[in-house]
Each structure stands twice: as C-alpha cells, then as structure tokens.
Amino acid sequence: MQERPWHRHYDSSVPAQLDYEELALPEILDRQAKRFADRPAIHFLKTTLTYAQLSADVDRLATALGALGVRSGTRVAIQLPNLPQTVIAFYAALKAGAQVVMTNPLYTPREIEHQWKDSGVELAFVTDYLFDQKLRAARGDLPAKQYIVASIPEYLGFPLNWLAPFKLKKKEPPLWAKVPNEPGVHRFRKLVKATAPNPPAVAHDLDEVAVLQYTGGTTGVSKGAMLTHRNLSFNVQQVHSWFPDMDEGNEVVLAALPLFHVFGLTVAMNWGIYCGGALALLPDPRDVKALVECVSGRRVTIFPGVPAMFNALNNYAGIESVDVSSVKSCFSGSAPIPVDVLERFEKLTGARILEGFGMSESSPVTHVNPLGGVRKVGTVGVPVPDTDAKVVDVDEGTRELAVGEEGELIIRGPQVMKGYWEKPGETAETLRDGWLHTGDLASVDEDGYFKIVGRKKDMINAGGYKIFPDEVDSVLMAHEGILEAATIGVPDPRRGETVKSFIVLQPGKDLGTDAIVEYCRERLAPYKVPREIEFLDELPKSTVLKVLRRELRDRELAKRT
C-alpha cells in the first residue's frame, strides 16, 4: 500500500501495515482459553463465566450442533439479546462450520421470514419469550427446522435462576415464557449440559463466509453482506492495533451494543475476546440505570458505544457521585457525537472518546481518530492499517475529488465483504475494481481525516439503526385508508434522526395518527415505526411522478431552523 497523508498521524506504535495472524475467531477463543483459563470472560448480572467455562460450553454446543445436522455451510440464525448464550452460540456455530445469520430480536414475524428465507436458515437460536410470542405460530412459514431456546435465567446461579422467571414474566412484554416440549425444539442449557465437549474437526478456510450480516429492511431492500472469516478476524486485529496499550487479560469491555449489530459483534464481543478481556453484557442499552451500574460495578475499561449512550450516562441523576473513572478508552460510531456530550463524558470519566466509521459491508471498522495523536472532533478520523479510502464523484464514482470537496466515500481493505448473498447485481454495483462504494457522502482534509456529510441514498439512521424509507412506505400504503406515503429522516436530539411519514389519505377516509402508529407497530420493528406523521393533500412529485423526498426534507429542515 502506498504512503498516505493519514499515516503520519498514526500513533508511533501503530504500523501502516499489519502482520496478521491467520486465525479464525473460534481459534482465537481456543487460544485465549488456554492463556486466560481462570480469568473472567463474561459478566452477566451476578454471574461470571471464566474463559475455561466459556470455551467448554462452546465445545459442548458445537458438538450438539453437529449431532443436529449442522455442517460446513449450514446457515444458523442467532436471534438473541446480549446474553451469555449469544456469545456461546456464535462461537459454537462457527466452530461447527456454520454460517451465522445475526437476526434482530425486535423483528416482526414478517421481517424474520424474509431474512431467514433469503439466507436459507436451517437452525435458529431464540429466547423462550420470542419463541412464544412470535415464532411458534409462524413455524410453518419459516425455513428453520430446529430451534434452540435460550432463557435469561438459565445461566444465573441459585436462587436467582429460580426467582428471575417470576419477575421477568411481569415485564411488558414478558421476558420469560414456558416452552412446552415439541419436535425440533431444544433447551439451550440442557442441551449443553447433556453433551460431551467433542466438537467436529472443521478446517476453517479464511476466505469462506462466516457471517451473513443483513443491512436492514425486508423484501427488495435487505441484503446479506457476506463477511468471511478473514474479514472478521483481520478487522478485529486492525482495531486491536489501534489501541496498543490494551492490558490483555485484564480489560473489561462493555458489551451493551447489540451483538446482532456488526458494531457490537466486532468491537464489543470479538475484540473483547481477542484481547482476553471480560465482556460486561448488557441486554438493553436503553436501560440507563443498568448501564451506569454496569460501568461502575464491573469497572468497565473499554466503552464502545453510540452518542445516545454517552449522553444518557452524562444525564443520569447523581452521576457526579458515581465512580466511573475505570473507563479509559471509548469507541463512538453510528452517528456524529455532539462536542458538549463528548466533553462532559470525558470530564466525568477521564476517558478519551474516539469517533470512527464503519458499515456492515466492512466488518465494520474502516476509520478511527488516533488514540494518542491528533483527534479532530467532527470527523471519523483516518483509515485504519491496510485500509485505503478516497472521495470520488457521485455520478460515476471514478474521479477522485480534491481535498475539501464532497463526494462518495469509497474504501478498500481486508475487512471489506465478499459481496451480497445471492445478489450479483447489487454486488457488482457496490464492489468495483476492489473498492467498496459506501453510498455515504464525505470530504477529506489535507491530513487525511474524513468527515461524513450525508448519505447518497435516503437511508435513515436512528440511534444507530438503519431504516429504509421504502419499507416503511410499503407498509403504510398497504393500509386501505392510505393513498400515498413518503417517509424521511428528520433531526432528533436523542436518536440523531427519527422517522417521519407524510401521508395522503384515500378520498373520504378518516384516519388518525394513533391508528396509523398502532398499525405500523404490528408490522415493523419498533425503531422503524414513524415517530411523527403529517397529513398532506398531495405529495411533491417530479415530472415523471417520482416522489421528491428531498423537497419534503428541505421543507422540514426549514421549519426546524
């Protein structure tokens, strides 16, 4: 790779090119289990698993998966919140040779059906309450033949494992359910305990697909980014190189970012394992009290997060009297972090927040601000080792633009995906001559620091969740009372952006906002449901009758300034 302007801003101990370990993620876990056998690997509520215990359960589950017919290339879905079972299932599935399909637990049956049919899922890990609430009735429409059902209390010690179901059943919706015996349904903990640790000997080809990471949405929009073992392993090593002062075997990594999201998957879980750290699992990052207690009580040292999480901790009542000084380094992504949020968090903790950039198609990390060098707040920093990036013209994507000009960000490096699952057309459009065309609009300064200025497409980024307006519109326009709909992202102080839909009703129909929201809640994951609705007599359209979302967005921004 040629010398680039940003290389001179790397920390002195960070090389421009790395000498990578040719190891798949399960092999990394095996090594860490030997190095740090008695060290904590997972903290969850009042439970701690050592690396030896984690490795043993991964081996037992991988053995069980083999007995259930999982072979190299079998697609296995993991639809779990951040639980010990999520980590165990992920590493066991890869160890058994499977390709993992990470699935959002918030998805509705309609969304699950699309993703699992598109990928050809044969076995799925789910929670007892999700199986009870969403999946049992839909089993006939889903391709999975085997289900392994996890329960939140099952890794807790006595008496918590006995008391927890009573408390969890009272949540709304309930977070525990009794799953009766039926064919093809297995209990996670029971299956692990009943199986000897004799996992199949699988030779991992680093260039084979390890994870199908879906980009969001449903039919016609959602695409599975094929991330190889090499992509995932090398990206973890790129991130690790950026933090040369990591105390291997002693770090505590906050795992509050959803592990089904590629940011949480790589930067919280896989990097945490790579450095022999303890993963402090938090199932719901929106639970601010639990977040603060986890950071303080578990003495978290590494905090990967999104701006809303840092802001939530800043504004927690009494935070000044809580000891959060253990935090050393923070990795912020998914949305720009306001300067005042960054400064207050760093004052409270003494930590340093590094803004970065990534996407599902790049495993995800491509850019980060330097840890010890110049940090330019408002930028996503510079490309990590072995990563090249440039800004090109939007129309053709072939002409590199000058410093300061805005265009499309394109990237190449060992973390870039193999392509989209069974979508050669979309792959050819996105991967051109070795470059990943991100669809994000950016500029770069004379030092090689990149700034994201917008999105080429109309994707909405609400608190780190990516939402496609076309999907929301298709659901809305399926309502018999709605003639037309157009959805955009509008500024939101908490989520960065939120979802607003403009609606034209059918002649003679009378439909209220509450009814529309309830209708959407039944058909969309909660974060996709419009938070704002405005009724119009007609939508602005071009001469070819294309809805002009840009005009709606401009109107909205003008009203809010």
N, C-alpha and C positions, 0 to 999 in steps of 0.2 A: 504494500500500500504506500502511496506517495505521501510525502510530508504535507500536512495540512496546517492552516493557521491555528487551529484549536490545540494542536499537540503541544505548543509551547505554554499552554495554560494548564496542562495536566499537573497534578501533584508530582513531585520529584520521584516518588517511588512507584508511580503508575506508568507502565510502558505503553507505547502506541500499539504494540502487537503483543499478543499473549502466547505462551506455550501451553496449549490446552491439555488437560487430562482427558483421554479418550474413554470416558466412563459414562454409562447411562445412569439415570437417577437412582434406580434400585441398587446399583453397585456402589454408589456414593453412600447410601444408607448403610449397606453392609460394612463398609469401611469405618464409618463413624460409630457403629455399634461395637466394633472392636476397640476403637480408640477411646470412646467415652461411655463404656458399658453402664457404669453406675451413675452417670450424670443425667440430670433431668432432660427429657426430650419433649415432653408435653405437660403443660399445666392446664387443667380444665376444672373450673370451680374449685373444689377442695381435693381434687385428685391430681397426682403426678405420676407419669409413666417415665421410667428410665429408658435410655437407648436400648438396653438389653431387652426390656419388656416390649418396646415398640417393635424391634426387629423380630422378636419371637412371634408376635401376633401377626406381623406382615407375612412371615413364612408360613404360619398356620393357615392364614386366609388364602394365600397364593396356592397352597396345596388343595384347599377346599374348592377353589375356583377351577383348578384342573380337573377335579373329580366331577364338577358340574358341567364339564364340557368346554371350558374356556381354553382356547388355543391361540397360537400366534395369529394376530389379525382380528380376533373376535372383538366386536365393539361392546364396551361395557359403560353404561351410564352411571354417573355418581351425582345424585340429586340430594345433597345433604347440606345443612348449615355447617358452621365451623365446629366440628366435634372431633374427638379422638378417632372415631370411626372413619371420618373423611380422610385423614392422613393415612390411616391403615389401609383403607380401600384403594386409595390412589396408588400407593407403592406396591401393594399386593397385585393389583390388576396389571401394572407394568411388569412386575416380576414374572407373572404368568404369561406374558407375551401379548396381553390385550392392548387395544387402542381405546383410550379413555375419552368419553364424551361428557364433559362437565356441563351439568344442567342446573339452571337456576331454580331453587325451591319455590320461588314465587310464581313460577309459570302456571298458567291455567292448563287444563287437560288439552285444549286446542293447541296451545303452544308446544306442550310436551309431545303431542302426537306428531306434529310437523318435524320437530328436531330428531326424534327417535326413528321415525320412518325414513327420513332423509339419510341418516347415518347408518341405519340397519342395526340398531341396538338389540342385542340378544339377552342381556342380563342387566339388571338395574339395582343399584343401592339406593334405598329410600328410607325416610323415617317412618315410624309407625303411624304418626298422625297424618302425614301426607298420603300414605297408602290408604288410610281410612277415609280421608276427606276428598281425595282427588283421583286416586288410581284404581281402587278396587272396581268401581263401576265402569271405568274406562278400559279395563284389561283387554276386552275383546277387540278394541280398536288400536291397541298398542302392539308393537312387534316383540317386546321383551317377553320371554317365556319363563325366566327365572327372576325372582325378586329376593334380595337380601335386605331384611328390615332391621334398621337400627333404632334404638331407643335412647333418648337423652340420659336416663338414669343408669343405664347398664354398665357404665364404666366408673360409677361412683361407689364409694365404699359404704358399708353398713353403718348407720341406719339411713343415710341419705338416699341410697338406691331404693329403699322401701318407702320412704316418706315422699320423695320427689313426685311420683305419679299423681298423688292427691293434689299437690299444688299445681302441677302442670296442667291437669285436667280443667282447672278453674280459669286458665288463661282464655283470652278471646282473640283468635280462635284457640281451641285446646292444643297443647303441645305434647300430649301423650294420648295414646289410644291402644286398646287391647285388640290385637290382631289375631283372629281365630286361625286354627290350622286349616290349610287348604293346599292343594297341589301347587308346587312351584314356588312356595313362599318359605323362606328360611329366616331364623332369628340370627342376627349378626353375632352376638356374643356367644350364644350357644354353639353356633357353627364353628367359631374359632376355638372354643374350649375343647370341642369334641374331635378336633383334627390334629394329627401329629405334624410337626414342622418339617415336612419333606417336600419343599417346593420343586416344581419341574425345572429341569436344567434348560433354560432358554438363553440362547446366544443373541444378545441384542445388537442388531445392525443399527448403528447410529444414524443412518440415513433413512430408516424406516419410520413411519408415522407412529408417534406415541400418544398424541392428544389431538382430538378434533375440537378446536375451540371456536364455538359459534359466535358470530359477531353481533347477534341480537335479532329481534324481529321474528317473522314467520314466513309463510309461503311467498316466494317471489323476492324475498329480501334477505332472509337469514342465510349465511354461508358458513360452512365449517372450514376454518383455517387449519390446514394440515401442518402441525408442529411436530418435527421429528425429535428423536432422542438427542441428536446433535444440537438442534435449535435450543432445546430446553436446558441441556447441560452446559452448553457454551454460554448461554445468556446468564445463567447463574454465576459462572466463572467471571464473566465480564463485570457483573455487579460486584462480586467479591473483590475483584482487583481495585475497584474504585474506593474501597474502604480498607486501606492497608493496615489500619490499627485495630482491626477486629481481634478480640481476645477469644480465640477458638476454644470451644468447650465451656465458656463462661457467659456468653451473651444470652440475654433474654429478649426474644423478638416478639413484638406484639403482632398477633395474627387475628386482627379484627376485620381487616378487609376480607370480603367473601372469597373463599378459596375456589369457588366456581368461576370467579373472575380472574383473568390471566394476571392482573397486577398482584392480587393476593396469592395466587398459585406460585408465581415465581419469586416475588420479592419477600413475601412473608414465609410461606411454607418451604419451598425448595432451597432458597438461600439460607433460611434458618437451619435446615438440616445440613447443608454444605459446610456451615461454619461450626457445626456441633453445638448449636445453641438450643435453648429451651423455647418451644413455641407456646406463648401465652394465648390460648384460644379464647375467642370471644364470639359467641354465636350472633349477636346483634350489635353492630357498631353504633346504632342509634340509641342504645341504652347508655346514656351519658354517665349515670351513676356507676354502672358496671365497668365502663371504660376507665373512669378515674380510679376506681378501686383496684382494677387490674394493673394499671400502670404503677400505682403506688404500692399495692400489696405484693405484687410479683417482682417489683424492682426492674421494670422494663428498661432495657438499654437502647434498643433499636425500635423505632416507631415508624413503620411505613403507613401512610395514611393519605387522605384527601383533605382539602381545605376545610370542609364541614366538620371533620373530626377534630382538627386542631382548634377550630373556632368554638366547638362545643366544650372542649376542655377549658379553654380560656374563660368561658362564661359560666362555668359550673359554680354554683353558690358555695362560697367558702374555699375556693381553690387555693387562695393565698396561704391557707393554713394546712394544706395537704402537701406532703413531701413527694414531689415528682422530679426530684433532682437526679434520679438514676438515669434518665434519658440522656443519651449522648448524641445520637445521630438520627435524623428523620429524613425520609424519602417521601416527597409530596408529588402526586400526579393527578391525572384525570381532569383537572381544571386549574386555572391560574389562582394562586393564593394571594389574597389582599396583603399589602405591606403591613397594615396595622395588626392583622391576625398573626403574621409571621413574627413580628417584633414582640408582641405580647407573649406568645408561646415561648419564644427563646428566652425572654426575661424570666418567665415562671420556672423553666426547666434548666436553663443553662445549655440547652442543646443547640444544634445547628440544623436548620431545615434546608434540604437541597431539593429544588424543583427539578423535575425531569419530564421525559416524554416517552410514550410507548403506545403500542396498539396490539390488538390480538394477533395480527399478521407478523409481528416481530418479537413475539415470545415473552414480554413485550418491550423490554427496555432498549432504547437506542440513544437517548440523550440524558445527561445529568449535569447539574452545576458541580464544579470541583469542590471537594470536601475542604481542602486546606488552602486552595488558591483563590482567585478572584471569583466571587459569586455575583452574578448580575440578576438581581431580583426583577421579575417580569419576563425573564427568558427561561427557556427549558434547558439552558446550559449548552454543553458541547457533546458531540458524539463520543460514545464510549469506545474502548480499544477495538481495533479491527472493523470499525464501522465508518462508512463514508456517507456523506449526505450533501445535498445541494438543493437549491431552489431553482425551479425551471418554469418556463412559460406555461400558463394554464391550458391554452388551446391545444398544443401539440405535445407538450411535455418533453421537448427535445433540446430546447435552447436554455443554457444556464444563464440566470439573471445576475445582474451586478449587485454588489453589496447594497443593502437597504431596500432593494426592490422586492415587492410582494408577488409571490407565485406559489406553485405547488411544491411541497416538500417531498423529495424522493430519497430513498435510503437503500443501502446495500450492506450486507454483513452476514456472519454465520448464524445470526439469530432470525433471519428472515425465513418465513414459511416456505414449504414446498409448493404450495398452491392451495386452491379451494377444492374441497371434496366434491368430486364428480361435476365440476363446473369449469370445463376447459376454456369457455369463452370469457368468463369473468377473470380466470387466472391469467389469460393472455393480456387482458386489459390492464390488470394490476401489476403483473410482473413483466417488465420489458427490459430486455438486454441486461438482466441481472439486477435491475433496480426495482424496488418496491415503490409504486406510486401511491402515496398515502391518502390523497384526497384532502389533506389539510393544507391550508394556506399559511405561508410562513415568510419570514425575512431573516437574513443573516447579516451580522455586522462584520467589521473588519477583523475582529479577533476570532471569528468562527462561532459565536454564540447565536443560537437560533431562537426566534420568537414566533409563537403561533398566533396568527392574527385572525383566523376564521376557518371555516370549513367549505370545501368545494361543493359538497352536497348539503342537503338540508337536515342532516342528522342532528338530533337534539341531544345534548349532554347534560343530564340532570343528576347532579351529585355523583358523577362517575358512571352512571348508567346511560347507555346509548339507546336512543329511541328513534325509530324511523317514522316520520310523519305519514307516509303512505299506509303503513299498517294501521295506525290509529284511524285514519280517514276511511279505510276499507271497513273497519268495524262500525264506525259511525253511520256510514252510508248503507249498511245492511239493515238499519232500523227503518221500519216502514214509514215513520214520520219525518225522516230527514231526506232532503233532496240532494244537497251538496254539503261537503265539509272540506275544510283546509286547516291543517294543523302546523303550527310553527313553535319554535322555542323562543321564550321571552325571558328577559333578565329576572333573576331571583336571588335575593341576598344570601339565602341559605344553600340552595342547590346549584347556584351558578346560572342554571337555566331551569325553567319549568315549562310544562306543556300547556299551550293554549290552542283551543279549536274554535274556528269560525264556522257557523252553521247556518245553512239556508233550509228552512222547513218546507215540507210539501204543502202546496196550497190547501188552506182550510184546516191544517193540523195545528194543534196547540200542545206544545211540549216544553216542560220546564227544565231548568238546569239540573235539579236534583234527580229527575228521572233519567236524564242522559248519563249523568255520572254513575248512577246505580247500574244502568245497562252496560256501561263500559267495564265496571268492576267485575262483572260476571264473565267478561271475555278477554280481559287484558290483565297482565301483571300490574300490581298496584302503582309502580313507578311510571307506568305508561298512561295511566288514566288522566285525562285533562284536569288540570287544577283550575283553569279559567275557561269560560265559554262565553262567546259573544255571538248574538244572533244578527245576521245581516239579511238584507233583501236580495242581494246578489253578491257573488264573489268576483273580484277583479280578474279579468282574463285577457290573454293575448289575442292577436288576430286569428290564431289557429285554435282558439278556445282552450288554451292551456292556462290553468290557474296560476296567477302570479303571486307566489308566496313571498317573493322579495318585496312586492308592494305592500302586502299585509305587514311584513316585518318592519318596513320603513315607517308605516303609519304608527305601528305600536311603539317603536323607539322614539318617534317624535312626541308621542303623548307622555312618555316617561322621562323626558329630559327637561 
